[in-house]
């Protein structure tokens, strides 16, 4: 990014969530979005993230993003990215596929949107990422990697399609039947695509582990050490080529076929990956206190932001959704000490006086007529 500058300048919403229509301007530094609960503060962050990642940070269904009772919705933004001003737009529809645009040019694939407005979203749910199930940590990896590696989004989409079809096959077909004869083909392709996913995830976790360890020591007062390790089967070996690992994964999937037929579902593959977190040498998920797991989660999210900075040469837009109210004073101070650079959008129920130099945006009556004053 030229001059290390990356920011969203204006955001226009039409029939998005509880917004009939609204336009808001942001400063390139800290922006505080304040107001009562259930007024639409988080919806602004979600709209920004959608343009950055090509998907919602909260919902898997685009229809849920459209204002109730409306057939279409639209998110549009003016941004500064890659050394120049650009516009991004997403048109959402209840009945047809979405349309994405960059500088008013319609995109052929969502991948073309990625990298223009990279975002890191941090909400209260992420504070529980260590204690949550493995799917939460896979989501942590996937949301970041889809922005950092546009090809990764395609790999993930293809793998999910293969997984869905294979699951249906295991459930509806019988071993030895004509339909079952295609299972090796599914496994072979899942191994090829899965190997690409594993290599991306393993590299991400390796880099996150280095940064997160430092952030954690700072937040925890140098009392404990955080370790992150990528968990996948068969065990990943960075000394192997992707092609060799794909063959190993295929043999592993083939060995699991009897168990999968018996269970009627896929029992092996990257859809079962995880990140193991340990604090002071013991499992944070199993034995960590609430304070320890929250500090680990903070470190993981700050590490994610740092990886974006290293990759892009600029900090991503940081979206903090009412996180500070969930943290004690020490951890609040830790977060605030690390948001002095780059653009930050913070939602809170306070009046914004805590951030005297910030651009303050007040949201009220969002359910009916959103009133945003800057």
C-alpha positions in Angstrom: 0.0 0.0 0.0 1.5 3.3 -1.0 2.4 5.5 2.0 1.0 2.8 4.2 -2.5 4.4 3.8 -5.7 2.4 3.7 -9.1 3.6 4.8 -12.8 3.7 4.1 -13.9 7.3 3.6 -17.7 7.1 3.2 -20.3 4.3 3.5 -23.7 4.4 1.9 -26.4 1.9 2.9 -29.7 1.2 1.3 -32.1 -1.3 2.8 -29.3 -3.0 4.7 -30.3 -4.6 8.0 -32.2 -1.9 9.9 -31.1 0.9 7.6 -33.6 2.2 5.1 -30.9 4.6 3.9 -27.9 6.2 5.4 -24.6 7.7 4.6 -21.7 8.1 7.1 -18.2 9.5 6.7 -15.2 8.2 8.5 -11.8 9.7 9.4 -8.6 7.8 8.6 -7.9 7.4 12.3 -10.1 6.3 15.2 -13.9 6.5 14.7 -16.3 5.9 17.6 -19.8 4.7 16.8 -21.9 5.3 19.9 -25.6 4.9 20.8 -28.0 2.7 22.7 -28.2 -1.1 22.1 -30.1 -2.5 19.1 -29.8 0.8 17.1 -27.6 -0.4 14.3 -24.0 0.2 15.4 -22.8 -3.3 14.7 -24.6 -3.2 11.3 -22.2 -0.5 10.2 -19.2 -2.6 11.0 -20.8 -5.6 9.3 -21.3 -3.6 6.1 -17.7 -2.4 6.0 -16.5 -6.0 6.6 -18.7 -7.3 3.8 -17.0 -5.0 1.3 -13.6 -6.1 2.6 -14.1 -9.8 2.9 -16.9 -10.5 0.4 -19.0 -12.0 3.2 -20.7 -11.1 6.4 -18.8 -11.5 9.7 -22.1 -12.5 11.4 -24.4 -14.3 8.9 -23.9 -16.9 6.3 -27.1 -15.9 4.4 -27.1 -12.7 2.4 -30.9 -12.5 2.6 -30.6 -11.8 6.3 -28.7 -8.6 5.5 -31.6 -7.1 3.5 -34.0 -4.8 5.3 -37.1 -6.8 6.3 -39.7 -6.7 3.6 -37.4 -5.2 0.9 -36.4 -7.2 -2.2 -33.0 -5.6 -2.5 -30.2 -3.9 -0.5 -27.0 -2.1 -1.3 -23.7 -1.4 0.4 -21.4 1.2 -1.3 -18.2 2.8 -0.1 -15.6 5.2 -1.2 -12.2 4.1 -0.1 -8.5 4.9 -0.4 -6.5 1.7 -1.2 -3.5 0.6 -3.2 -2.4 4.3 -3.6 -5.7 5.6 -5.1 -9.3 6.4 -4.4 -11.7 3.6 -5.3 -15.4 2.7 -5.0 -16.8 -0.7 -3.8 -20.4 -1.8 -4.1 -22.4 -4.9 -3.3 -26.0 -5.2 -4.5 -27.9 -7.8 -2.5 -31.2 -9.4 -3.7 -33.7 -11.7 -2.1 -34.4 -13.5 -5.4 -31.2 -13.3 -7.4 -27.4 -13.7 -6.9 -25.6 -10.7 -5.5 -23.6 -8.4 -7.7 -20.2 -6.9 -6.7 -18.6 -3.8 -8.3 -15.2 -2.1 -8.1 -15.1 1.4 -9.6 -18.5 0.7 -11.1 -17.2 -2.3 -13.0 -19.1 -5.5 -12.3 -16.8 -8.3 -11.0 -16.8 -11.8 -12.5 -16.0 -13.5 -9.2 -15.9 -12.4 -5.5 -12.2 -13.0 -5.4 -11.7 -9.8 -7.4 -13.0 -7.8 -4.5 -10.6 -9.1 -2.0 -7.5 -7.2 -0.9 -9.0 -3.7 -1.6 -10.4 -3.1 1.8 -8.9 -5.7 4.2 -10.6 -5.8 7.5 -10.2 -7.5 10.9 -13.4 -7.8 12.9 -13.2 -8.3 16.7 -16.5 -8.7 18.6 -17.4 -10.2 22.0 -17.8 -13.6 20.4 -14.1 -13.7 19.5 -13.3 -13.3 23.2 -14.6 -16.9 23.5 -12.7 -18.3 20.6 -10.3 -20.3 22.8 -13.1 -21.9 24.8 -15.4 -22.5 21.8 -15.5 -25.5 19.5 -13.0 -26.1 16.7 -15.3 -24.4 14.2 -14.7 -21.0 15.8 -10.9 -21.4 15.3 -11.4 -22.6 11.7 -13.5 -19.5 11.1 -10.7 -17.4 12.6 -8.3 -18.8 10.1 -10.7 -18.7 7.1 -11.9 -15.1 7.5 -8.3 -13.9 7.5 -7.0 -16.2 4.7 -9.9 -15.4 2.4 -8.7 -11.8 2.4 -5.0 -12.5 2.4 -5.1 -15.2 -0.2 -7.9 -14.7 -2.8 -7.2 -18.2 -4.2 -7.9 -19.6 -0.7 -11.6 -18.5 -1.0 -11.9 -20.6 -4.1 -10.2 -23.6 -2.5 -12.5 -23.3 0.5 -15.6 -23.0 -1.6 -14.7 -26.0 -3.7 -13.8 -28.1 -0.6 -17.1 -27.3 1.0 -19.0 -28.3 -2.1 -17.1 -31.6 -2.3 -17.8 -32.2 1.4 -21.5 -31.6 1.0 -21.7 -34.0 -2.0 -19.6 -36.7 -0.3 -21.8 -36.5 2.8 -24.9 -37.0 0.7 -23.2 -39.9 -1.0 -22.2 -41.6 2.3 -25.7 -41.1 3.6 -27.8 -42.2 0.6 -25.6 -44.8 -1.2 -24.6 -48.3 -0.1 -21.0 -49.7 0.0 -20.4 -51.6 -3.2 -23.2 -49.9 -5.2 -22.7 -48.2 -8.5 -23.2 -44.8 -6.9 -20.6 -45.7 -4.3 -18.0 -46.2 -7.0 -17.4 -42.5 -7.3 -16.2 -42.1 -3.7 -12.5 -42.5 -4.6 -12.9 -39.7 -7.0 -14.3 -37.5 -4.3 -11.5 -38.4 -2.0 -8.8 -37.8 -4.6 -10.1 -34.3 -5.3 -10.8 -33.5 -1.7 -7.2 -34.5 -0.9 -5.9 -32.1 -3.6 -8.0 -29.2 -2.6 -7.6 -30.0 1.1 -3.8 -30.0 0.8 -3.9 -26.4 -0.5 -6.1 -25.4 2.4 -3.8 -27.1 5.0 -0.7 -25.4 3.6 -2.3 -22.0 3.8 -3.6 -22.6 7.3 -0.4 -24.0 8.6 1.6 -21.0 7.4 -1.0 -18.6 8.9 -0.9 -20.3 12.3 2.9 -20.5 12.3 3.1 -16.7 11.8 0.2 -16.0 14.2 1.9 -18.0 16.9 5.0 -15.8 16.7 3.1 -12.6 17.0 0.5 -13.8 19.5 3.2 -14.9 21.9 4.6 -11.4 22.1 1.2 -9.8 22.4 0.2 -12.2 25.1 3.3 -11.6 27.2 2.6 -7.8 27.0 -1.1 -8.2 27.9 -0.5 -10.8 30.6 2.4 -8.9 32.1 5.1 -11.4 31.1 3.7 -14.0 33.5 2.8 -16.7 31.1 3.6 -17.9 27.6 1.0 -18.5 24.9 1.6 -21.2 22.3 -0.5 -21.9 19.2 -0.2 -25.0 17.1 -2.1 -26.2 14.1 -3.9 -29.5 14.4 -4.8 -31.5 11.3 -4.8 -35.1 10.3 -2.6 -36.6 8.9 -0.1 -34.5 10.8 1.3 -31.6 8.7 5.0 -31.6 7.9 6.3 -28.3 6.4 9.2 -30.2 4.9 6.8 -32.0 2.5 5.7 -30.6 -0.8 2.0 -29.9 -1.3 1.7 -32.7 -3.8 3.3 -35.2 -1.5 1.0 -34.2 1.3 -2.0 -34.4 -1.0 -1.1 -38.1 -1.7 -0.7 -38.8 2.1 -4.1 -37.1 2.7 -5.7 -39.2 0.0 -4.4 -42.4 1.6 -5.7 -41.3 4.9 -9.1 -40.6 3.5 -9.1 -44.0 1.8 -8.3 -45.7 5.1 -11.3 -43.9 6.7 -13.8 -45.1 4.1 -15.2 -48.1 6.2 -15.7 -45.9 9.2 -17.3 -43.2 7.1 -19.8 -45.6 5.5 -20.8 -46.8 8.9 -21.2 -43.3 10.3 -22.8 -41.9 7.1 -20.6 -38.7 7.2 -17.2 -37.4 6.5 -14.8 -38.2 9.4 -11.5 -36.9 8.0 -10.3 -33.8 6.2 -9.6 -30.1 6.8 -13.2 -29.5 7.9 -12.0 -31.0 11.2 -8.9 -28.9 11.7 -8.2 -26.9 14.9 -5.7 -24.6 16.6 -4.4 -25.9 19.9 -3.8 -23.1 22.4 -1.7 -23.6 25.5 -0.9 -21.1 28.3 2.0 -21.9 30.5 2.3 -25.3 29.0 -1.3 -26.5 29.6 -4.4 -26.4 27.4 -6.1 -23.1 27.6 -9.3 -24.5 26.4 -9.5 -27.2 29.1 -7.8 -25.5 32.0 -7.5 -21.8 31.3 -9.3 -19.3 33.5 -11.6 -16.7 31.9 -8.9 -14.1 32.2 -6.3 -16.4 30.5 -8.6 -17.4 27.6 -9.6 -13.8 27.0 -6.0 -12.7 27.0 -5.2 -15.5 24.5 -8.0 -14.4 22.3 -6.9 -10.8 22.3 -3.4 -11.9 21.4 -4.7 -14.0 18.5 -6.7 -11.1 17.1 -3.9 -8.7 17.4 -1.6 -11.2 15.7 -4.1 -11.5 12.9 -3.9 -7.7 12.4 -0.2 -7.8 12.5 -0.1 -10.5 9.7 -2.2 -8.2 7.5 0.2 -5.4 8.2 3.2 -7.5 7.2 1.5 -8.8 4.1 0.0 -5.5 2.8 2.4 -2.9 4.1 -0.6 -1.2 5.8 -2.8 -1.9 8.7 -6.2 -3.3 7.8 -9.3 -1.5 8.9 -9.9 -2.7 12.5 -13.5 -3.2 13.5 -14.0 -3.3 17.3 -17.6 -4.2 18.2 -18.2 -3.3 21.8 -15.1 -5.3 22.9 -13.8 -2.8 25.4 -16.9 -3.1 27.7 -16.1 -6.8 28.0 -12.5 -6.3 29.2 -11.0 -5.2 32.5 -9.0 -2.0 32.7 -5.6 -3.6 32.0 -6.8 -5.4 28.9 -8.6 -2.3 27.7 -5.4 -0.3 28.0 -3.6 -3.1 26.0 -6.0 -2.7 23.1 -6.0 1.1 23.2 -2.2 1.1 23.1 -2.3 -0.9 19.8 -4.8 1.1 17.8 -2.8 4.3 17.4 -2.0 3.4 13.7 -4.4 2.6 11.0 -8.1 3.2 10.7 -10.2 1.9 13.6 -14.0 1.8 13.9 -15.2 1.2 17.5 -18.8 0.7 18.6 -19.8 1.5 22.2 -22.7 2.6 24.3 -20.8 5.6 25.7 -20.9 9.1 24.3 -17.3 8.9 22.9 -15.7 11.3 25.4 -13.2 8.6 26.2 -11.7 9.2 22.7 -11.4 13.1 22.5 -9.5 13.0 19.3 -11.8 10.5 17.5 -14.4 11.1 14.9 -17.7 10.4 16.8 -20.7 9.0 15.0 -24.0 8.8 16.9 -26.5 6.2 15.9 -30.1 6.3 17.1 -33.6 5.1 16.1 -32.0 2.6 13.8 -35.0 0.4 13.6 -37.2 3.0 12.0 -35.3 6.0 10.6 -31.6 5.7 11.4 -30.2 9.1 12.5 -26.5 9.4 12.1 -24.8 12.6 13.1 -21.1 13.2 12.6 
